[in-house]
Amino acid sequence: MNAHPRPKALDDAHASGTRVPAWLRVLLPAVLILVWLTAAAIGGPYFGRVEEVSSNDRTAYLPATAEATEVQERLPGFTEGDAIPAVVVFASDEELAPGDLDAIGARLADVAEREIVDGEASPPIPSEDGLAVQAFVPLDGDADLGDATAELREAVSEDLPEGIDVFVTGPAGFTSDLAGAFSGIDGLLLAVALAAVLVILVVVYRSLLLPLAVLATSMFALCVALLTVWWLAKAEVLLLSGQTQGILFILVIGAATDYALLYVARYRDELVRTPRRWTATVRALRGSIEPIVASGGTVIAGLLCLLLSDLRSNSSLGPVAAIGIAFAILSALTLLPSMLLALGRVAFWPRRPVYDPDAPELERSNGPWARLARAIGRRPRRIWIGTAVVLAVGCLGITQLQASGVPQSELVLGASEAREGQRVLGEHFPAGSGSPASVLVPENALQEAADVLLAHDGVAEVAVVVDGRGMTAPVTEEGIGAFGPPGTPAPEPVISEGAVLLQATLADAADSLAAEQTVRDLRVDLRGEVPEALVGGSTATDLDTNDASIHDRNLIVPLVLAVILVILMLLLRSVLAPILLVATTVLSFGTAMGVAGLVFEHVLDMPGADPAVPLYGFVFLVALGIDYNIFLMSRVREEALAHGTREGIRRGLTFTGGIITSAGLVLAATFTALAVIPVLFLVQIAFIVAFGVLLDTFVVRSLLVPALATDIGRAIWWPSKLARGKR
């Protein structure tokens, strides 16, 4: 019995009443191709303009209610402009002589005249051991920090005595490193991803023209998605960062290619069943729309759950990525069918499909997927139990995943001058120098707050801002220190909105877990003595970011599961099957995270992971992993209606095995491309998603789900009528 009975109205070109005019068959695909080509031509140039509307400032992504956000919003009242501080460290193996200090002072004085500097550089501050000097240089916040830090480094290094090493670190240094790491997104990331996909498509199709058509589908979708996202970011409707940009690129290329693969498989089958391209196109669309829209809709629904996140880097990713998936769906269901309709069988050259209605069944009856399906049918219980046990053992490694946050200095992989400069700084000065905690307190509680700060072992020194250029005066238990000889009056602090700004230099590196604990302690201690006090700064930003990320993870994970479960119930018209599919996907995710924990900790020796890594991994793996279950089970249900459940499972796995495996390889390859960006977060997401997708493709969808469904039989469709049909 044919699994794809021909609708009589479409069976031949002479069917009365429903024949589409020949001119419309030409005009419709031509118009669709022209529309996509025009939109892509407009969107293409925006690849080089993303920096105009994106930001990697972590404070910008905190919730508005976060304490660090409140402090950041009030800082302009104490300093002029929006300068970003750079910490310049001069270090030598021998004690610096007076002449060395004079040379350093001269270089800093010259730097102050450059356009990249917004304000005055601090005087050189020698270390107690005499081996180092630090200085604070405010860089123009509107300048390109990569170029600005390079110019600063060159300027302060010029004509220095031999033996003095120079490092640029602090907020400006680390931001520059991060911007440099993301600089390869537009070129290198896209090139690697597209090259990987092209190779896989050529191997799968053994054709030259068809892979190019599929890649065009992906790239056109990405161009239009980027155009849309760019203008929404320009209008400040969405927030865009380098991290979000990279994920958008990979997600659109991977998803659009997956959807294209599904359509191409249906179209090729129909070209074998019918001699007419138009009929094949209509049938292929009818067979593809439901699984593509359902799988894409599931991903979009999962991504939009991120809108409920407190952390704006999470909530902004949801709509950005959802827009990308939406255009991937549209491209796969409009542009690709139009191109293949125009090309016909030529698209598959040199392996053109030949009209032969019986070929699909005969070709696949002895193929690898048919043999696997028969093997599963013989021993389903042994296969699904054995597979589940192996996956469960893999989940145990999740205890090795340290996802409580990583120091900012470890965000960028490879060599980092800012990281090395911070290390040198910590050897000669309080480790938190250059990135103090910013503490806002009422003007009449300055000394009381300072005493609380000084009493904590994690605080090395306290100062107060005394002018709009960011200059500070030390604060001790005796009060504000004076500049100049004895008897010189102490400077007056800057007062804004009835508050003064204290700067607490921490004893530990500003991006360390110890520093975060100090900030947490200070907030508790200050609330007891000065309830109105607010603690901000880079360490507080990291702390609030991690706290918000953990909150989001605990909220979003169960919400995504619930949303996907409802979608599957509506799609499969069943309760039991969706529950089992979600359970197998969660098991697959747990195994992927367990293996990742072991690899990160014991193989790659990584410094931990951001709390958002499990959240992103979960959203992508569950939403994308459920895609393959949708592809499989929607076909199984289609076949089960005609042949019964167990035979439907065998046929569904046989028909979809090759295409879903190809789709999994493509998606894994595209996410692996993220690893070319030397950012810890993206490298970890690349491994988790790529490994998880391969696990889902070759183990969960190929063995666990078919074996479990076969063992349960028709009851898998409970409570629908299909549960009472053929076995």
WODARA-V971573 format. One record per residue. RES is the residue in one letter. SS is DSSP state (@ for helix, = for strand, . for the rest). Layout:
BEGIN
res={RES & RES}
ss={SS & SS}
END
This chain:
BEGIN
res={M & N & A & H & P & R & P & K & A & L & D & D & A & H & A & S & G & T & R & V & P & A & W & L & R & V & L & L & P & A & V & L & I & L & V & W & L & T & A & A & A & I & G & G & P & Y & F & G & R & V & E & E & V & S & S & N & D & R & T & A & Y & L & P & A & T & A & E & A & T & E & V & Q & E & R & L & P & G & F & T & E & G & D & A & I & P & A & V & V & V & F & A & S & D & E & E & L & A & P & G & D & L & D & A & I & G & A & R & L & A & D & V & A & E & R & E & I & V & D & G & E & A & S & P & P & I & P & S & E & D & G & L & A & V & Q & A & F & V & P & L & D & G & D & A & D & L & G & D & A & T & A & E & L & R & E & A & V & S & E & D & L & P & E & G & I & D & V & F & V & T & G & P & A & G & F & T & S & D & L & A & G & A & F & S & G & I & D & G & L & L & L & A & V & A & L & A & A & V & L & V & I & L & V & V & V & Y & R & S & L & L & L & P & L & A & V & L & A & T & S & M & F & A & L & C & V & A & L & L & T & V & W & W & L & A & K & A & E & V & L & L & L & S & G & Q & T & Q & G & I & L & F & I & L & V & I & G & A & A & T & D & Y & A & L & L & Y & V & A & R & Y & R & D & E & L & V & R & T & P & R & R & W & T & A & T & V & R & A & L & R & G & S & I & E & P & I & V & A & S & G & G & T & V & I & A & G & L & L & C & L & L & L & S & D & L & R & S & N & S & S & L & G & P & V & A & A & I & G & I & A & F & A & I & L & S & A & L & T & L & L & P & S & M & L & L & A & L & G & R & V & A & F & W & P & R & R & P & V & Y & D & P & D & A & P & E & L & E & R & S & N & G & P & W & A & R & L & A & R & A & I & G & R & R & P & R & R & I & W & I & G & T & A & V & V & L & A & V & G & C & L & G & I & T & Q & L & Q & A & S & G & V & P & Q & S & E & L & V & L & G & A & S & E & A & R & E & G & Q & R & V & L & G & E & H & F & P & A & G & S & G & S & P & A & S & V & L & V & P & E & N & A & L & Q & E & A & A & D & V & L & L & A & H & D & G & V & A & E & V & A & V & V & V & D & G & R & G & M & T & A & P & V & T & E & E & G & I & G & A & F & G & P & P & G & T & P & A & P & E & P & V & I & S & E & G & A & V & L & L & Q & A & T & L & A & D & A & A & D & S & L & A & A & E & Q & T & V & R & D & L & R & V & D & L & R & G & E & V & P & E & A & L & V & G & G & S & T & A & T & D & L & D & T & N & D & A & S & I & H & D & R & N & L & I & V & P & L & V & L & A & V & I & L & V & I & L & M & L & L & L & R & S & V & L & A & P & I & L & L & V & A & T & T & V & L & S & F & G & T & A & M & G & V & A & G & L & V & F & E & H & V & L & D & M & P & G & A & D & P & A & V & P & L & Y & G & F & V & F & L & V & A & L & G & I & D & Y & N & I & F & L & M & S & R & V & R & E & E & A & L & A & H & G & T & R & E & G & I & R & R & G & L & T & F & T & G & G & I & I & T & S & A & G & L & V & L & A & A & T & F & T & A & L & A & V & I & P & V & L & F & L & V & Q & I & A & F & I & V & A & F & G & V & L & L & D & T & F & V & V & R & S & L & L & V & P & A & L & A & T & D & I & G & R & A & I & W & W & P & S & K & L & A & R & G & K & R}
ss={. & . & . & . & . & . & . & @ & @ & @ & @ & . & . & . & . & . & . & . & . & . & . & @ & @ & @ & @ & @ & @ & @ & @ & @ & @ & @ & @ & @ & @ & @ & @ & @ & @ & @ & @ & @ & @ & @ & @ & @ & @ & @ & @ & @ & @ & @ & . & = & . & . & . & @ & @ & @ & @ & . & . & . & . & . & @ & @ & @ & @ & @ & @ & @ & @ & @ & @ & @ & . & . & . & . & . & . & = & = & = & = & = & = & = & = & = & . & . & . & . & . & @ & @ & @ & @ & @ & @ & @ & @ & @ & @ & @ & @ & @ & @ & . & . & . & . & . & = & . & . & . & . & . & . & . & = & = & . & . & . & . & . & = & = & = & = & = & = & = & = & . & . & . & . & . & @ & @ & @ & @ & @ & @ & @ & @ & @ & @ & @ & @ & @ & . & . & . & . & . & . & = & = & = & = & = & = & @ & @ & @ & @ & @ & @ & @ & @ & @ & @ & @ & @ & @ & . & . & @ & @ & @ & @ & @ & @ & @ & @ & @ & @ & @ & @ & @ & @ & @ & @ & @ & @ & @ & @ & @ & . & . & . & @ & @ & @ & @ & @ & @ & @ & @ & @ & @ & @ & @ & @ & @ & @ & @ & @ & @ & @ & @ & @ & @ & @ & @ & @ & @ & . & . & . & . & . & = & . & @ & @ & @ & @ & @ & @ & @ & @ & @ & @ & @ & @ & @ & @ & @ & @ & @ & @ & @ & @ & @ & @ & @ & @ & @ & @ & @ & @ & @ & @ & @ & @ & . & . & . & @ & @ & @ & @ & @ & @ & @ & @ & @ & @ & @ & @ & @ & @ & @ & @ & @ & @ & @ & @ & @ & @ & @ & @ & @ & @ & @ & @ & @ & @ & @ & @ & . & . & . & @ & @ & @ & @ & @ & @ & @ & @ & @ & @ & @ & @ & @ & @ & @ & @ & @ & @ & @ & @ & @ & @ & @ & @ & @ & @ & @ & @ & @ & @ & @ & @ & @ & @ & @ & @ & @ & . & . & . & . & . & . & . & . & . & . & @ & @ & @ & @ & @ & @ & . & . & . & @ & @ & @ & @ & @ & @ & @ & @ & @ & @ & @ & . & @ & @ & @ & @ & @ & @ & @ & @ & @ & @ & @ & @ & @ & @ & @ & @ & @ & @ & @ & @ & @ & . & . & . & . & . & . & . & @ & @ & @ & . & = & . & . & . & . & @ & @ & @ & @ & @ & @ & @ & @ & @ & @ & @ & @ & . & . & . & . & . & . & . & . & = & = & = & = & = & = & @ & @ & @ & @ & @ & @ & @ & @ & @ & @ & @ & @ & . & . & . & . & = & = & = & = & = & = & = & . & . & . & . & . & . & = & = & = & = & = & . & . & = & = & . & . & . & . & . & . & . & . & . & . & . & . & . & . & . & = & . & . & = & = & = & = & = & = & = & = & . & . & . & . & . & . & @ & @ & @ & @ & @ & @ & @ & @ & @ & @ & @ & @ & @ & @ & @ & @ & @ & . & . & . & . & = & = & = & . & @ & @ & @ & @ & @ & @ & @ & @ & @ & @ & @ & @ & @ & @ & @ & @ & @ & @ & @ & @ & @ & @ & @ & @ & @ & @ & @ & @ & @ & @ & @ & @ & @ & @ & @ & . & . & . & @ & @ & @ & @ & @ & @ & @ & @ & @ & @ & @ & @ & @ & @ & @ & @ & @ & @ & @ & @ & @ & @ & @ & @ & @ & @ & @ & @ & . & . & . & . & . & . & . & . & @ & @ & @ & @ & @ & @ & @ & @ & @ & @ & @ & @ & @ & @ & @ & @ & @ & @ & @ & @ & @ & @ & @ & @ & @ & @ & @ & @ & @ & @ & @ & @ & . & @ & @ & @ & @ & @ & @ & @ & @ & @ & @ & @ & @ & @ & @ & @ & @ & @ & @ & @ & @ & @ & @ & @ & @ & @ & @ & @ & @ & @ & @ & @ & @ & . & . & = & @ & @ & @ & @ & @ & @ & @ & @ & @ & @ & @ & @ & @ & @ & @ & @ & @ & @ & @ & @ & @ & @ & @ & @ & @ & @ & @ & @ & @ & @ & @ & @ & @ & @ & @ & @ & @ & @ & . & . & . & @ & @ & @ & @ & . & . & .}
END
